[in-house]
Structures are given as C-alpha cells and as structure tokens.
C-alpha cells in the first residue's frame, strides 16, 4: 500500500475525538470574529480617546485584515512543511503578546502596530483551523464538520459583542483589548493540552523556494473550483465587512443607541449567523455542497435589497429611520453568510488534499485583500459630504455585497464548483 493509500484508508478524524475537533475548530475560527467584533462597541470611544476621525479609527480594522491576508501566505507553506501544531503554538503566543500591547498602547501608532501583529498571528491560527479539516476529513464530511465548527464560532460571535458592549460601557476600549489577550491564552492552553498534530507525515511538503511557492499558488488559483469557492467566501465576507467597519458609528452616533444596545444588535446578527450554520448542516446531507450554496444565494441578496429600500425611503421622504428597521436585512444577510462561509472554506481546500495549507492561505489572502479594499472604500465614503453621518454607506455597501454574493453562489459555483472525485 502506498503512502497516499495509507492516508486515504484512515478513518475520518484519524482517531481524534470529534468533540476535540469541534471545540478546537470553533475556537480557532472563532478567534477571528472575537478580534474583529468584540471591540466594535468601543470603536467610537477609541476614536475620541486618541483624537481620531471616524474614518481613521476604521483603519484599526482594515490594517488587521490586510496583515491577516499577507500572513497566511507565509504561514501556509510553513504549516504544510512542519505541521499545524507548531504554527498554532507560535501564532497564538504572538497573538497574546500583541493583544497585551494593544491594551497598554498610549497612542494610535502603537495601536496600529499591535493590530498588524494581531492580524499576522491570527492568520496562522485561522489558516491551520481550515486546513486541519482537510487533513482529517473528505470533502462532504469536511463541510459538515466545518459547519459544526462554524456553529461554535456563531456561539462565540453571539457572546462576544454583548461582552464587548458591557466591557466598553464599564471599562472603556482598553477593557475590550484585554479580553482578546485572555481569549488567546485560553485557546492556546486548550490547543497545547488536547489537539494533536493533524497533518500526516506523508502529506507534508518539502521546503520550497518562493518562486516555486508562487507557481504553486498560481496553479491553485487557475483551478475553476478554487476560484468559485474563494470568490464565494470573499464576496459574502466583503458585505459583512461593510457592517463590521462602520455599523458602530451608524448605530451609536447616527441612530443614537447605547454601546450595550449596539452589542445586542451585533449579538442578534450573530444569532442569525448561527442559525445559518445549523441550516447548512441539515441541508448539506440532502443537497450537497453546490445545492446548499444555491439555496442560500437568495438570502444575502434579499437582505441587501432590504437595506437599499430603507435608504431610498429615507432619501425620498426624509424618514427618521429607527434602528430596528435595519435589522431584518442584517439578519437575512447574516443567515446566508452562515451557510456560504463553511461551504466556501471547505470548497477551497477540497480539491487540494496535499496542498490544503497553501490553498487555505491563498483563499484567506484573497478574502483579506478584498476586505481591506472594502474598508478603504468605506473610510472614504463615510467622509464624503452628504454621506457622513448617514446610514447610506452601510445599507448601500451591504446591498452591493449581497448582489455580488448572489451572483457567485447562483452562477459561478453552480457552473464550476463540482469537487473532483479524486480529491
């Protein structure tokens, strides 16, 4: 029996208890929304404390996403060579140190440097979380396991904004950063204690020069199935990033709700996201990967159209929009995101069992660059005369994200998203 045959003959999970995989995956993937979401109720506080404009304060999120993208291109080949466990240890250790630096920062430049370090370390953690699913499971089982992990992520994302709102109300923006340090330390302890190496020795890649790595990425990027699912993940997250980057200013400064109430708004969207992951798990067994993506394609589109209609009504009538009026559109978008994200993240690695780290890293890079671009556009858009202090950048940005996601889900994935059986 060849080495590859031996790897294929292993049982799903390679003997690792399912609960360990689910908890580890939930924690590793959940660290990203904790890092991006938990401090959002405190973002207007950070702006005032450091003397920033709202658009400048948004860069604390944008630079994190950019370093998150580039970091995956570095961590991916390393993880494919030496395994997931060392990368997770180093990445989580650096994340804890960066979070402590952000908590103690006295000026904006230190905050930016700490957020860049958080993004770079977070990239290795999330990349290994996605890649280990392909290490342990075949595509359909991997999609279901990813949905389980995304469900756990949804619980974390549900609690995080509420905790962030309370921390911002009673402890200020530094309290939210300190929670990130504590969260990273808890995850590091669990990974060190319970999660073994998931990458089989026969699947490890030899050290490659950067030119070869670039050629490998180009080869992966040329695969239609990869491009389909990478675009799905990036487009659905792009619309969500609009919400992440400016919703705190819209709900707190424009619509006038409290930081704690904004945390509850965030929690409600996380709950909708969680329901989407639960629906994803049930639908996968009946519809398969492409069928599940197709059924979910309408949710972000309708959610975006809802926000668009709110904006048009406000522009045409001068309606004093209440905060609750935006929620149905946000919930629909988040529900669809809870289905598309596990499917997209599974699809990008499914066809590359021996290059799962590289494929995961490339997909994460594409997602992060698009999110950074969205953040840059939102920073400029919110500063335009007539747009600053309105709901329109939020509603119209998410409408565009919903339209792009629906286009990819209903057309591109259906045409090019069939996973090769040999994978």
C-alpha positions in Angstrom: 0.0 0.0 0.0 1.4 3.4 -0.9 1.7 6.3 1.5 -1.2 8.1 -0.1 -3.3 5.0 0.0 -2.5 4.6 3.7 -3.6 8.2 4.3 -6.8 7.6 2.5 -7.5 4.5 4.5 -7.5 6.3 7.8 -10.9 6.7 9.5 -12.5 10.2 9.5 -10.8 12.3 12.2 -7.8 10.0 12.3 -8.8 8.8 15.8 -9.1 12.3 17.3 -12.3 12.6 19.3 -15.0 14.5 17.4 -15.6 16.9 20.3 -12.0 17.9 20.4 -12.0 18.7 16.7 -15.3 20.7 17.0 -14.1 22.6 20.0 -10.7 23.3 18.5 -12.2 24.4 15.2 -14.7 26.6 16.9 -12.0 28.3 19.0 -9.5 28.7 16.1 -12.1 30.1 13.7 -13.9 32.0 16.4 -10.8 34.0 17.3 -11.3 36.0 14.1 -14.8 37.4 14.9 -13.7 38.0 18.5 -10.8 40.0 17.2 -12.9 42.0 14.7 -16.2 42.2 16.5 -15.6 42.4 20.3 -14.0 45.9 20.3 -16.5 47.4 17.8 -18.8 48.8 20.6 -15.7 50.6 21.9 -14.5 52.0 18.5 -16.2 55.4 18.9 -14.5 55.6 22.4 -11.1 54.8 20.9 -11.7 57.5 18.3 -12.4 60.1 21.0 -9.6 58.9 23.4 -6.9 59.1 20.7 -8.3 62.1 18.9 -9.1 60.4 15.6 -11.6 60.9 12.9 -14.1 58.1 12.4 -12.5 57.1 9.1 -9.1 56.9 10.7 -10.4 54.8 13.6 -11.8 52.3 11.0 -8.2 51.7 9.9 -7.6 49.7 13.1 -9.9 47.1 11.5 -8.6 47.5 7.9 -4.9 47.0 8.7 -5.7 43.9 10.8 -7.4 42.4 7.7 -4.5 43.3 5.4 -1.9 41.7 7.7 -4.2 38.8 8.2 -4.2 38.2 4.4 -0.4 38.5 3.8 0.3 36.5 7.0 -1.5 33.4 5.5 0.8 33.4 2.5 3.7 33.0 5.0 2.1 30.6 7.4 0.5 28.3 4.8 3.7 26.9 3.3 5.3 26.6 6.8 2.2 24.7 8.1 2.4 22.3 5.1 6.0 21.6 5.8 6.3 21.3 9.6 2.6 20.6 10.5 -0.3 22.6 12.1 0.6 22.2 15.8 3.8 24.3 15.8 2.2 27.1 13.8 -0.7 27.2 16.1 1.5 27.4 19.2 3.6 30.2 17.7 0.7 32.1 16.3 -1.4 32.0 19.5 1.6 33.0 21.6 2.3 36.1 19.3 -1.4 36.9 19.4 -1.5 37.1 23.2 1.6 39.4 23.2 0.1 41.6 20.5 -3.2 41.9 22.4 -1.4 42.9 25.6 0.5 45.6 23.6 -2.8 46.9 22.2 -4.3 47.0 25.8 -1.3 49.1 27.1 -0.9 51.4 24.0 -0.8 55.1 24.6 -1.0 56.4 21.0 -2.5 55.5 17.7 0.7 54.2 16.1 1.1 51.6 18.8 -2.5 50.5 18.4 -1.9 50.1 14.6 1.3 48.2 15.1 -0.4 45.9 17.7 -3.4 45.3 15.3 -1.0 44.4 12.5 0.7 41.9 14.8 -2.7 40.5 15.8 -3.7 40.1 12.2 -0.4 38.4 11.2 -0.6 35.9 14.1 -4.3 35.4 13.7 -3.7 34.4 10.1 -1.7 31.3 11.0 -4.4 30.3 13.6 -7.3 30.5 11.2 -5.4 29.0 8.3 -4.5 26.0 10.3 -8.1 25.6 11.5 -9.4 25.5 8.0 -6.5 23.2 6.7 -6.9 20.7 9.5 -10.4 19.9 8.3 -9.0 18.7 5.0 -6.3 16.8 6.9 -8.9 14.8 8.8 -12.0 14.5 6.5 -13.1 14.0 2.9 -15.0 17.0 1.3 -18.6 16.2 2.3 -17.7 15.2 5.8 -15.4 18.2 6.0 -18.2 20.5 5.0 -20.4 19.1 7.8 -17.5 19.3 10.3 -16.8 22.9 9.2 -20.5 23.7 9.7 -20.2 22.3 13.2 -17.2 24.5 13.8 -18.9 27.5 12.3 -21.8 26.8 14.7 -19.4 27.0 17.6 -18.0 30.2 16.0 -21.5 31.5 15.9 -21.9 31.0 19.7 -18.6 32.8 20.3 -19.7 35.6 17.9 -23.1 35.7 19.8 -21.5 36.2 23.2 -18.6 38.4 22.0 -20.5 41.6 21.1 -22.5 41.5 24.2 -19.4 41.1 26.3 -17.7 43.8 24.2 -20.6 46.2 24.8 -20.5 45.7 28.6 -16.7 46.0 28.7 -16.8 49.2 26.7 -19.6 50.6 28.9 -17.9 49.8 32.2 -14.1 49.6 31.3 -13.6 51.5 28.1 -11.8 50.4 24.9 -8.8 49.0 26.8 -11.0 46.5 28.5 -12.1 45.1 25.2 -8.5 44.6 24.1 -7.6 42.9 27.4 -10.4 40.3 26.7 -8.7 39.5 23.4 -5.5 38.6 25.3 -7.3 36.4 27.8 -9.2 34.7 25.0 -6.0 33.9 23.1 -4.4 32.5 26.2 -7.4 30.2 26.8 -7.3 28.9 23.2 -3.5 28.4 23.4 -3.9 26.3 26.6 -6.6 24.1 25.0 -4.6 23.5 21.8 -1.5 22.7 23.8 -3.4 20.3 26.0 -5.8 18.5 23.7 -5.1 18.9 20.0 -2.5 16.6 18.4 -0.9 17.1 15.0 -3.4 16.6 12.2 -1.1 16.7 9.2 0.0 13.1 8.3 3.8 12.8 7.6 3.2 11.5 4.1 1.3 14.7 3.3 4.0 17.1 4.4 5.7 19.2 1.8 9.4 19.7 1.4 10.8 23.2 1.8 10.3 25.1 -1.5 11.8 28.3 -2.8 9.5 31.3 -3.0 9.4 31.1 -6.8 8.1 27.5 -6.6 5.5 28.6 -4.0 4.3 31.4 -6.2 4.0 28.9 -9.1 2.0 26.6 -6.8 -0.3 29.4 -5.8 -0.8 30.4 -9.5 -1.6 26.7 -10.2 -4.1 26.6 -7.4 -5.6 29.9 -8.5 -6.1 28.6 -12.0 -8.5 25.9 -10.9 -12.1 27.0 -11.5 -13.3 25.1 -8.4 -10.9 27.1 -6.2 -11.8 30.4 -7.8 -15.5 29.7 -7.3 -15.4 29.0 -3.6 -12.7 31.6 -2.9 -14.9 34.2 -4.5 -17.9 32.9 -2.6 -16.0 33.3 0.8 -14.6 36.7 -0.2 -17.9 38.2 -1.5 -20.0 37.2 1.4 -17.3 38.4 3.9 -16.9 41.6 1.9 -20.5 42.5 2.6 -20.2 41.6 6.2 -17.0 43.7 6.5 -19.1 46.7 5.5 -21.2 46.0 8.6 -18.1 45.5 10.8 -16.3 48.6 9.7 -19.0 51.2 10.0 -22.0 49.8 11.9 -20.8 51.0 15.3 -20.7 54.6 14.1 -24.1 54.3 12.3 -25.9 52.7 15.2 -24.3 54.6 18.0 -23.5 58.0 16.5 -26.2 58.3 13.8 -29.1 56.3 15.2 -28.3 57.1 18.8 -28.4 53.7 20.6 -26.1 52.9 23.5 -23.0 50.8 23.3 -24.7 48.0 25.2 -27.7 48.1 22.9 -25.3 48.0 19.9 -23.7 44.9 21.4 -27.1 43.3 21.4 -27.6 44.3 17.7 -24.3 42.6 17.0 -25.4 39.6 19.0 -28.7 39.3 17.1 -26.8 39.1 13.8 -24.5 36.5 15.3 -27.6 34.5 16.3 -28.9 34.7 12.7 -25.5 33.6 11.5 -25.6 30.6 14.0 -29.0 29.6 12.7 -27.5 29.7 9.2 -24.7 27.2 10.1 -27.3 24.9 11.7 -29.4 25.1 8.5 -26.2 24.4 6.5 -25.5 21.2 8.3 -29.0 19.9 7.7 -29.1 20.9 4.0 -25.7 19.5 3.1 -26.8 15.9 3.6 -29.7 16.4 1.2 -28.5 18.9 -1.3 -24.7 18.5 -1.3 -22.2 21.4 -1.4 -23.4 23.2 -4.6 -27.1 22.7 -3.8 -26.6 24.2 -0.4 -24.8 27.2 -1.8 -27.6 27.7 -4.4 -30.4 27.6 -1.9 -28.6 30.2 0.3 -27.8 32.5 -2.6 -31.0 34.5 -2.2 -30.6 35.4 1.5 -27.8 38.0 1.1 -29.5 39.4 -2.0 -32.8 40.0 -0.3 -31.0 41.3 2.8 -29.1 43.8 0.8 -32.3 44.9 -1.1 -34.0 45.4 2.2 -31.3 47.9 3.3 -31.4 49.5 -0.1 -35.1 50.1 0.2 -34.6 51.7 3.6 -32.1 54.1 2.2 -34.3 55.0 -0.8 -37.2 55.6 1.6 -35.1 57.8 3.8 -33.8 59.8 0.8 -37.2 60.3 -0.8 -39.2 61.1 2.3 -36.7 62.3 5.0 -37.9 59.4 7.2 -36.2 59.4 10.6 -35.1 55.7 10.4 -35.3 53.8 13.7 -32.5 51.4 14.4 -34.8 48.4 14.4 -35.8 49.0 10.7 -32.3 47.9 9.6 -32.3 44.6 11.5 -34.3 42.3 9.1 -31.9 43.0 6.3 -28.9 42.4 8.5 -30.4 39.1 9.8 -31.1 37.8 6.3 -27.5 38.6 5.2 -26.0 37.0 8.3 -28.1 33.9 7.8 -26.9 33.5 4.3 -23.3 34.2 5.5 -23.6 31.3 8.0 -24.3 29.0 5.1 -21.9 30.3 2.5 -18.8 30.7 4.7 -18.5 27.0 5.8 -19.3 25.8 2.2 -16.8 28.3 0.7 -14.0 27.5 3.2 -14.5 23.8 2.6 -14.6 24.1 -1.2 -11.3 26.0 -1.5 -9.3 23.1 0.1 -11.4 20.2 -1.0 -9.6 19.7 -4.3 -6.1 20.0 -2.8 -5.6 17.3 -0.2 -1.7 17.7 -0.4 -1.8 21.5 -0.6 -4.5 22.3 1.9 -2.4 24.9 3.7 -1.4 26.6 0.5 -5.0 26.7 -0.8 -6.4 27.9 2.5 -3.7 30.6 2.7 -4.4 31.8 -0.8 -8.1 31.9 -0.2 -7.6 33.8 3.0 -5.4 36.2 1.2 -8.0 36.9 -1.4 -10.6 37.4 1.2 -8.5 39.8 3.3 -7.4 41.9 0.4 -11.0 42.3 -0.7 -12.0 43.2 2.9 -9.1 45.7 3.1 -10.3 47.3 -0.2 -13.9 47.4 1.2 -12.6 49.1 4.4 -10.6 51.7 2.4 -13.7 52.5 0.3 -15.9 52.7 3.4 -13.4 55.1 5.1 -13.5 57.4 2.1 -17.2 57.0 1.5 -18.1 57.9 5.1 -16.1 61.1 4.8 -17.9 62.4 1.7 -20.1 65.5 2.1 -23.7 64.4 2.4 -22.8 60.8 3.3 -21.0 61.4 6.6 -23.4 60.9 9.5 -26.0 58.8 7.4 -27.0 55.2 7.1 -26.3 55.1 3.4 -22.7 53.8 3.3 -23.9 50.8 5.5 -27.0 50.0 3.6 -25.7 50.5 0.1 -22.4 48.8 0.8 -24.2 45.7 2.1 -26.6 45.7 -0.9 -23.6 45.6 -3.2 -22.1 42.7 -1.2 -25.4 40.8 -1.3 -25.6 41.2 -5.1 -22.0 40.0 -5.6 -22.5 37.0 -3.3 -25.7 36.0 -5.0 -24.0 36.2 -8.4 -21.2 33.9 -7.3 -23.5 31.5 -5.5 -26.2 31.2 -8.1 -24.0 31.2 -11.2 -20.3 30.6 -10.7 -20.4 27.9 -8.0 -23.1 26.1 -9.9 -21.1 26.1 -13.1 -17.6 25.4 -11.7 -18.0 24.3 -8.1 -18.1 20.5 -8.6 -15.4 18.9 -6.3 -13.3 16.3 -8.3 -14.0 12.8 -7.1 -10.3 12.1 -6.9 -10.0 14.6 -4.1 
